[in-house]
């Protein structure tokens, strides 16, 4: 996997097929130990980290669900529409 630097590095990294392949393998390993109702079936990778600066976390480092839903709502809905 390539390390990417720069302002848009997180977005590029989220679309990196090598990273996706590693995450799929990790999810498969964990899923093997879980019951069917607990297994991860689909996931998305956020294009940027959740931070206070981008408004997706509070100063006490809790996620802001409304902000996450605004930023990734269509992608999250697509997980359920399949």
PyMOL commands that set and color helices and strands:
alter all, ss='L'
color gray80, all
select helices_A, chain A and resi 9-14+17-31+36-38+65-81
alter helices_A, ss='H'
color red, helices_A
deselect
rebuild
show_as cartoon
